[in-house]
Amino acid sequence: MEKLRTVSETKREFYTYYTRPINSIYRRVVEELMVEMHLLSVNVEFRYNPIYATGVVTSYQRFMQGYQPEKHREAIFEALCKALKIDSSQYKQDAAAILSSIEGKSLNAILEDKNTTHDSNILSNTLVDIARQERFKYSRLFAIGLYTLLTKAEVDVNKNSEQRNQYLEKFAQKLKLPQDKLLKDIETYRSNLDKMDQILLVLEEALESERKKREKREKEKQVASSTET
């Protein structure tokens, strides 16, 4: 029987792939995502699906959007996927495909779809597969993926908490998901995004303030230099 890798082993491997220092705020984001994905990967009930991939890609992009330098964001994600022994391109491609497949469809139409066989639509196929599973392994990242799909289909869902929760409850019933946990996970995700946005705003203001101070010092030096001559 193959020995399961530990979280510590996955972390160590990640830092062999990405050797640059990561700002403490973002390091926490990366490591929490890494731990969550690792624990799911060693769970015998877990099955990969495009909605889960959407949750992974979306949460990474949203929480890492302020990371500088920007070009390192992709390198960190690649290192994360390598450490977890997963294909980063598959995650990104599946997320893009299922988000594209929901365009032009209403949430009610998706909920009312009685299709029980596979067709050419990645969204329909994914929902059919999940509904067929006797013990579907729910996860927070799956919830984020589902929420992302909802807001992609109907933008107003993001603005109306009552309507959003009604749709989430309907999807929970359709897919046999833990309704209370789904609602709580989405609310926590939204709250954490707000907190991250606030942190980024403070950081931007601090950087702007430091830039202005630096420019002021440079001007004062120039004035002093011209006075001396």
ZADO-1210 file (C-alpha; in nm, 4 decimals, padded with zeros to 6 digits):
<atoms>
<atom x="00.0000" y="00.0000" z="00.0000" code="MET" pos="1"/>
<atom x="00.1389" y="00.3389" z="-00.1000" code="GLU" pos="2"/>
<atom x="00.2221" y="00.5645" z="00.1930" code="LYS" pos="3"/>
<atom x="00.0182" y="00.8860" z="00.1937" code="LEU" pos="4"/>
<atom x="00.2158" y="01.2073" z="00.1770" code="ARG" pos="5"/>
<atom x="00.1902" y="01.4416" z="00.4725" code="THR" pos="6"/>
<atom x="00.1066" y="01.8125" z="00.4671" code="VAL" pos="7"/>
<atom x="00.4626" y="01.8891" z="00.5772" code="SER" pos="8"/>
<atom x="00.6050" y="01.6963" z="00.2829" code="GLU" pos="9"/>
<atom x="00.3835" y="01.8865" z="00.0398" code="THR" pos="10"/>
<atom x="00.4877" y="02.2195" z="00.1941" code="LYS" pos="11"/>
<atom x="00.8554" y="02.1311" z="00.1740" code="ARG" pos="12"/>
<atom x="00.8178" y="02.0352" z="-00.1892" code="GLU" pos="13"/>
<atom x="00.6392" y="02.3615" z="-00.2687" code="PHE" pos="14"/>
<atom x="00.9297" y="02.5638" z="-00.1314" code="TYR" pos="15"/>
<atom x="01.1745" y="02.3670" z="-00.3449" code="THR" pos="16"/>
<atom x="00.9765" y="02.4733" z="-00.6541" code="TYR" pos="17"/>
<atom x="00.9280" y="02.8330" z="-00.5432" code="TYR" pos="18"/>
<atom x="01.2357" y="02.9596" z="-00.3628" code="THR" pos="19"/>
<atom x="01.1631" y="03.3332" z="-00.3472" code="ARG" pos="20"/>
<atom x="01.0298" y="03.4858" z="-00.0241" code="PRO" pos="21"/>
<atom x="00.6520" y="03.5415" z="-00.0150" code="ILE" pos="22"/>
<atom x="00.4941" y="03.8330" z="00.1694" code="ASN" pos="23"/>
<atom x="00.3457" y="03.7058" z="00.4978" code="SER" pos="24"/>
<atom x="-00.0122" y="03.8011" z="00.4037" code="ILE" pos="25"/>
<atom x="00.0021" y="03.6025" z="00.0816" code="TYR" pos="26"/>
<atom x="00.2082" y="03.3202" z="00.2288" code="ARG" pos="27"/>
<atom x="-00.0841" y="03.2462" z="00.4595" code="ARG" pos="28"/>
<atom x="-00.3218" y="03.2409" z="00.1609" code="VAL" pos="29"/>
<atom x="-00.0986" y="03.0006" z="-00.0318" code="VAL" pos="30"/>
<atom x="-00.0364" y="02.7672" z="00.2606" code="GLU" pos="31"/>
<atom x="-00.4016" y="02.7509" z="00.3655" code="GLU" pos="32"/>
<atom x="-00.5016" y="02.6660" z="00.0082" code="LEU" pos="33"/>
<atom x="-00.2215" y="02.4100" z="-00.0111" code="MET" pos="34"/>
<atom x="-00.3293" y="02.2385" z="00.3115" code="VAL" pos="35"/>
<atom x="-00.6952" y="02.2311" z="00.2083" code="GLU" pos="36"/>
<atom x="-00.6169" y="02.0824" z="-00.1332" code="MET" pos="37"/>
<atom x="-00.3723" y="01.8325" z="00.0156" code="HIS" pos="38"/>
<atom x="-00.6262" y="01.7025" z="00.2689" code="LEU" pos="39"/>
<atom x="-00.8845" y="01.6611" z="-00.0065" code="LEU" pos="40"/>
<atom x="-00.6378" y="01.4802" z="-00.2321" code="SER" pos="41"/>
<atom x="-00.5764" y="01.2095" z="00.0299" code="VAL" pos="42"/>
<atom x="-00.9475" y="01.1673" z="00.1105" code="ASN" pos="43"/>
<atom x="-01.0799" y="00.8475" z="-00.0502" code="VAL" pos="44"/>
<atom x="-01.4212" y="01.0056" z="-00.1149" code="GLU" pos="45"/>
<atom x="-01.2861" y="01.3065" z="-00.3031" code="PHE" pos="46"/>
<atom x="-01.3451" y="01.3223" z="-00.6780" code="ARG" pos="47"/>
<atom x="-01.2075" y="01.6009" z="-00.8946" code="TYR" pos="48"/>
<atom x="-01.4612" y="01.7970" z="-01.1008" code="ASN" pos="49"/>
<atom x="-01.4603" y="02.1265" z="-01.2986" code="PRO" pos="50"/>
<atom x="-01.6643" y="02.3113" z="-01.0338" code="ILE" pos="51"/>
<atom x="-01.3983" y="02.2291" z="-00.7756" code="TYR" pos="52"/>
<atom x="-01.1307" y="02.3419" z="-01.0249" code="ALA" pos="53"/>
<atom x="-01.3189" y="02.6708" z="-01.0632" code="THR" pos="54"/>
<atom x="-01.3140" y="02.7170" z="-00.6870" code="GLY" pos="55"/>
<atom x="-00.9395" y="02.6566" z="-00.6718" code="VAL" pos="56"/>
<atom x="-00.8541" y="02.8887" z="-00.9609" code="VAL" pos="57"/>
<atom x="-01.0972" y="03.1627" z="-00.8573" code="THR" pos="58"/>
<atom x="-01.0021" y="03.1704" z="-00.4901" code="SER" pos="59"/>
<atom x="-00.6314" y="03.1798" z="-00.5793" code="TYR" pos="60"/>
<atom x="-00.6787" y="03.4611" z="-00.8295" code="GLN" pos="61"/>
<atom x="-00.9020" y="03.6670" z="-00.6003" code="ARG" pos="62"/>
<atom x="-00.6870" y="03.6412" z="-00.2887" code="PHE" pos="63"/>
<atom x="-00.3594" y="03.6834" z="-00.4780" code="MET" pos="64"/>
<atom x="-00.4689" y="03.9648" z="-00.7102" code="GLN" pos="65"/>
<atom x="-00.2646" y="04.2279" z="-00.5283" code="GLY" pos="66"/>
<atom x="00.0563" y="04.0255" z="-00.5208" code="TYR" pos="67"/>
<atom x="00.3643" y="04.2045" z="-00.6509" code="GLN" pos="68"/>
<atom x="00.5505" y="04.1529" z="-00.8696" code="PRO" pos="69"/>
<atom x="00.2518" y="04.0366" z="-01.0696" code="GLU" pos="70"/>
<atom x="00.4520" y="03.7966" z="-01.2883" code="LYS" pos="71"/>
<atom x="00.5362" y="03.5849" z="-00.9819" code="HIS" pos="72"/>
<atom x="00.1697" y="03.4995" z="-00.9213" code="ARG" pos="73"/>
<atom x="00.1686" y="03.2414" z="-01.1983" code="GLU" pos="74"/>
<atom x="00.4968" y="03.0923" z="-01.0783" code="ALA" pos="75"/>
<atom x="00.3558" y="03.0476" z="-00.7273" code="ILE" pos="76"/>
<atom x="00.0442" y="02.8739" z="-00.8627" code="PHE" pos="77"/>
<atom x="00.2583" y="02.6444" z="-01.0772" code="GLU" pos="78"/>
<atom x="00.4733" y="02.5532" z="-00.7761" code="ALA" pos="79"/>
<atom x="00.1597" y="02.4909" z="-00.5698" code="LEU" pos="80"/>
<atom x="00.0210" y="02.2526" z="-00.8302" code="CYS" pos="81"/>
<atom x="00.3530" y="02.0700" z="-00.8725" code="LYS" pos="82"/>
<atom x="00.3784" y="02.0175" z="-00.4979" code="ALA" pos="83"/>
<atom x="00.0259" y="01.8721" z="-00.4976" code="LEU" pos="84"/>
<atom x="00.1007" y="01.6504" z="-00.8016" code="LYS" pos="85"/>
<atom x="-00.1772" y="01.8054" z="-01.0091" code="ILE" pos="86"/>
<atom x="-00.1926" y="01.9541" z="-01.3589" code="ASP" pos="87"/>
<atom x="-00.2310" y="02.3316" z="-01.3347" code="SER" pos="88"/>
<atom x="-00.3327" y="02.3583" z="-01.7005" code="SER" pos="89"/>
<atom x="-00.6189" y="02.1129" z="-01.6513" code="GLN" pos="90"/>
<atom x="-00.7534" y="02.3159" z="-01.3592" code="TYR" pos="91"/>
<atom x="-00.7380" y="02.6393" z="-01.5559" code="LYS" pos="92"/>
<atom x="-00.8809" y="02.4890" z="-01.8737" code="GLN" pos="93"/>
<atom x="-01.1687" y="02.3131" z="-01.6949" code="ASP" pos="94"/>
<atom x="-01.2513" y="02.6275" z="-01.4967" code="ALA" pos="95"/>
<atom x="-01.2557" y="02.8380" z="-01.8133" code="ALA" pos="96"/>
<atom x="-01.4655" y="02.5800" z="-01.9984" code="ALA" pos="97"/>
<atom x="-01.7369" y="02.5456" z="-01.7356" code="ILE" pos="98"/>
<atom x="-01.7558" y="02.9231" z="-01.6856" code="LEU" pos="99"/>
<atom x="-01.7942" y="02.9623" z="-02.0602" code="SER" pos="100"/>
<atom x="-02.0639" y="02.6918" z="-02.0733" code="SER" pos="101"/>
<atom x="-02.2870" y="02.8808" z="-01.8318" code="ILE" pos="102"/>
<atom x="-02.3016" y="03.1959" z="-02.0448" code="GLU" pos="103"/>
<atom x="-02.6492" y="03.2687" z="-02.1774" code="GLY" pos="104"/>
<atom x="-02.8136" y="03.0263" z="-01.9326" code="LYS" pos="105"/>
<atom x="-03.0397" y="03.1293" z="-01.6476" code="SER" pos="106"/>
<atom x="-03.0001" y="02.9686" z="-01.3080" code="LEU" pos="107"/>
<atom x="-03.3627" y="02.8546" z="-01.3159" code="ASN" pos="108"/>
<atom x="-03.3048" y="02.6776" z="-01.6479" code="ALA" pos="109"/>
<atom x="-03.0020" y="02.4981" z="-01.5016" code="ILE" pos="110"/>
<atom x="-03.1968" y="02.3963" z="-01.1926" code="LEU" pos="111"/>
<atom x="-03.4907" y="02.2709" z="-01.3968" code="GLU" pos="112"/>
<atom x="-03.2708" y="02.0691" z="-01.6343" code="ASP" pos="113"/>
<atom x="-03.3776" y="01.7044" z="-01.6001" code="LYS" pos="114"/>
<atom x="-03.0938" y="01.5673" z="-01.8108" code="ASN" pos="115"/>
<atom x="-02.9562" y="01.2438" z="-01.6611" code="THR" pos="116"/>
<atom x="-02.7200" y="01.1444" z="-01.9422" code="THR" pos="117"/>
<atom x="-02.3963" y="01.2881" z="-02.0708" code="HIS" pos="118"/>
<atom x="-02.3952" y="01.5350" z="-02.3577" code="ASP" pos="119"/>
<atom x="-02.1451" y="01.7815" z="-02.5008" code="SER" pos="120"/>
<atom x="-02.1981" y="02.0391" z="-02.2250" code="ASN" pos="121"/>
<atom x="-01.9379" y="02.0350" z="-01.9485" code="ILE" pos="122"/>
<atom x="-02.1753" y="02.1959" z="-01.6978" code="LEU" pos="123"/>
<atom x="-02.4540" y="01.9424" z="-01.7554" code="SER" pos="124"/>
<atom x="-02.2067" y="01.6531" z="-01.7415" code="ASN" pos="125"/>
<atom x="-02.0574" y="01.7777" z="-01.4156" code="THR" pos="126"/>
<atom x="-02.3974" y="01.8195" z="-01.2492" code="LEU" pos="127"/>
<atom x="-02.5052" y="01.4727" z="-01.3678" code="VAL" pos="128"/>
<atom x="-02.1868" y="01.3149" z="-01.2287" code="ASP" pos="129"/>
<atom x="-02.2261" y="01.4859" z="-00.8908" code="ILE" pos="130"/>
<atom x="-02.5945" y="01.3920" z="-00.8619" code="ALA" pos="131"/>
<atom x="-02.5051" y="01.0269" z="-00.9338" code="ARG" pos="132"/>
<atom x="-02.2446" y="01.0007" z="-00.6596" code="GLN" pos="133"/>
<atom x="-02.3730" y="00.8260" z="-00.3496" code="GLU" pos="134"/>
<atom x="-02.1215" y="00.9965" z="-00.1215" code="ARG" pos="135"/>
<atom x="-02.0147" y="01.3180" z="-00.2879" code="PHE" pos="136"/>
<atom x="-01.7253" y="01.4805" z="-00.1001" code="LYS" pos="137"/>
<atom x="-01.8336" y="01.8395" z="-00.0439" code="TYR" pos="138"/>
<atom x="-01.5622" y="02.1004" z="00.0095" code="SER" pos="139"/>
<atom x="-01.5309" y="02.4735" z="00.0641" code="ARG" pos="140"/>
<atom x="-01.3487" y="02.5051" z="-00.2672" code="LEU" pos="141"/>
<atom x="-01.6369" y="02.3326" z="-00.4445" code="PHE" pos="142"/>
<atom x="-01.8725" y="02.5845" z="-00.2798" code="ALA" pos="143"/>
<atom x="-01.6597" y="02.8729" z="-00.4089" code="ILE" pos="144"/>
<atom x="-01.6686" y="02.7229" z="-00.7575" code="GLY" pos="145"/>
<atom x="-02.0466" y="02.6903" z="-00.7453" code="LEU" pos="146"/>
<atom x="-02.0817" y="03.0472" z="-00.6180" code="TYR" pos="147"/>
<atom x="-01.8562" y="03.1692" z="-00.9008" code="THR" pos="148"/>
<atom x="-02.0794" y="02.9967" z="-01.1551" code="LEU" pos="149"/>
<atom x="-02.3913" y="03.1520" z="-01.0018" code="LEU" pos="150"/>
<atom x="-02.2505" y="03.5025" z="-01.0180" code="THR" pos="151"/>
<atom x="-02.1288" y="03.4410" z="-01.3729" code="LYS" pos="152"/>
<atom x="-02.4781" y="03.3415" z="-01.4857" code="ALA" pos="153"/>
<atom x="-02.6622" y="03.6195" z="-01.3023" code="GLU" pos="154"/>
<atom x="-02.4553" y="03.9140" z="-01.1788" code="VAL" pos="155"/>
<atom x="-02.7407" y="04.0490" z="-00.9643" code="ASP" pos="156"/>
<atom x="-02.7190" y="03.7393" z="-00.7435" code="VAL" pos="157"/>
<atom x="-02.4050" y="03.8941" z="-00.5952" code="ASN" pos="158"/>
<atom x="-02.6001" y="04.2019" z="-00.4868" code="LYS" pos="159"/>
<atom x="-02.9062" y="04.0345" z="-00.3371" code="ASN" pos="160"/>
<atom x="-02.8232" y="03.8082" z="-00.0412" code="SER" pos="161"/>
<atom x="-03.1780" y="03.6709" z="-00.0120" code="GLU" pos="162"/>
<atom x="-03.1929" y="03.5733" z="-00.3786" code="GLN" pos="163"/>
<atom x="-02.8379" y="03.4347" z="-00.3647" code="ARG" pos="164"/>
<atom x="-02.9216" y="03.2118" z="-00.0687" code="ASN" pos="165"/>
<atom x="-03.2401" y="03.0907" z="-00.2365" code="GLN" pos="166"/>
<atom x="-03.0438" y="02.9760" z="-00.5404" code="TYR" pos="167"/>
<atom x="-02.7754" y="02.8168" z="-00.3257" code="LEU" pos="168"/>
<atom x="-03.0421" y="02.6275" z="-00.1318" code="GLU" pos="169"/>
<atom x="-03.1942" y="02.5015" z="-00.4575" code="LYS" pos="170"/>
<atom x="-02.8558" y="02.3828" z="-00.5836" code="PHE" pos="171"/>
<atom x="-02.7930" y="02.2172" z="-00.2469" code="ALA" pos="172"/>
<atom x="-03.1174" y="02.0226" z="-00.2892" code="GLN" pos="173"/>
<atom x="-03.0441" y="01.9351" z="-00.6523" code="LYS" pos="174"/>
<atom x="-02.6925" y="01.8089" z="-00.5770" code="LEU" pos="175"/>
<atom x="-02.7613" y="01.6796" z="-00.2239" code="LYS" pos="176"/>
<atom x="-02.5135" y="01.9189" z="-00.0638" code="LEU" pos="177"/>
<atom x="-02.5032" y="02.0181" z="00.3064" code="PRO" pos="178"/>
<atom x="-02.7145" y="02.3327" z="00.2768" code="GLN" pos="179"/>
<atom x="-02.6190" y="02.5058" z="00.6027" code="ASP" pos="180"/>
<atom x="-02.2480" y="02.4446" z="00.5432" code="LYS" pos="181"/>
<atom x="-02.2749" y="02.5688" z="00.1846" code="LEU" pos="182"/>
<atom x="-02.4367" y="02.8963" z="00.2919" code="LEU" pos="183"/>
<atom x="-02.1858" y="02.9444" z="00.5736" code="LYS" pos="184"/>
<atom x="-01.8843" y="02.8738" z="00.3505" code="ASP" pos="185"/>
<atom x="-02.0019" y="03.1234" z="00.0886" code="ILE" pos="186"/>
<atom x="-02.0661" y="03.3907" z="00.3495" code="GLU" pos="187"/>
<atom x="-01.7201" y="03.3345" z="00.5004" code="THR" pos="188"/>
<atom x="-01.5606" y="03.3495" z="00.1554" code="TYR" pos="189"/>
<atom x="-01.7326" y="03.6779" z="00.0756" code="ARG" pos="190"/>
<atom x="-01.6323" y="03.8198" z="00.4144" code="SER" pos="191"/>
<atom x="-01.2688" y="03.7160" z="00.3663" code="ASN" pos="192"/>
<atom x="-01.2632" y="03.8778" z="00.0223" code="LEU" pos="193"/>
<atom x="-01.3852" y="04.2035" z="00.1779" code="ASP" pos="194"/>
<atom x="-01.1127" y="04.1824" z="00.4433" code="LYS" pos="195"/>
<atom x="-00.8453" y="04.1180" z="00.1810" code="MET" pos="196"/>
<atom x="-00.9694" y="04.4129" z="-00.0255" code="ASP" pos="197"/>
<atom x="-00.9424" y="04.6341" z="00.2831" code="GLN" pos="198"/>
<atom x="-00.5883" y="04.5119" z="00.3519" code="ILE" pos="199"/>
<atom x="-00.4884" y="04.5816" z="-00.0080" code="LEU" pos="200"/>
<atom x="-00.6363" y="04.9303" z="00.0147" code="LEU" pos="201"/>
<atom x="-00.4344" y="05.0049" z="00.3285" code="VAL" pos="202"/>
<atom x="-00.1189" y="04.8715" z="00.1617" code="LEU" pos="203"/>
<atom x="-00.1807" y="05.0821" z="-00.1494" code="GLU" pos="204"/>
<atom x="-00.2336" y="05.3938" z="00.0630" code="GLU" pos="205"/>
<atom x="00.0853" y="05.3229" z="00.2579" code="ALA" pos="206"/>
<atom x="00.2842" y="05.2738" z="-00.0638" code="LEU" pos="207"/>
<atom x="00.1405" y="05.5923" z="-00.2112" code="GLU" pos="208"/>
<atom x="00.2273" y="05.7834" z="00.1056" code="SER" pos="209"/>
<atom x="00.5826" y="05.6490" z="00.0987" code="GLU" pos="210"/>
<atom x="00.6136" y="05.7418" z="-00.2705" code="ARG" pos="211"/>
<atom x="00.5084" y="06.0992" z="-00.1999" code="LYS" pos="212"/>
<atom x="00.7549" y="06.1242" z="00.0895" code="LYS" pos="213"/>
<atom x="01.0321" y="05.9927" z="-00.1330" code="ARG" pos="214"/>
<atom x="00.9492" y="06.2453" z="-00.4053" code="GLU" pos="215"/>
<atom x="00.9438" y="06.5245" z="-00.1478" code="LYS" pos="216"/>
<atom x="01.2870" y="06.4249" z="-00.0174" code="ARG" pos="217"/>
<atom x="01.4241" y="06.4144" z="-00.3730" code="GLU" pos="218"/>
<atom x="01.2906" y="06.7643" z="-00.4437" code="LYS" pos="219"/>
<atom x="01.4382" y="06.8963" z="-00.1193" code="GLU" pos="220"/>
<atom x="01.7747" y="06.7482" z="-00.2157" code="LYS" pos="221"/>
<atom x="01.7569" y="06.9109" z="-00.5572" code="GLN" pos="222"/>
<atom x="01.6701" y="07.2479" z="-00.4041" code="VAL" pos="223"/>
<atom x="01.9531" y="07.2198" z="-00.1528" code="ALA" pos="224"/>
<atom x="02.1961" y="07.1181" z="-00.4256" code="SER" pos="225"/>
<atom x="02.0996" y="07.4129" z="-00.6492" code="SER" pos="226"/>
<atom x="02.1293" y="07.6544" z="-00.3541" code="THR" pos="227"/>
<atom x="02.4792" y="07.5359" z="-00.2760" code="GLU" pos="228"/>
<atom x="02.5955" y="07.5923" z="-00.6318" code="THR" pos="229"/>
</atoms>
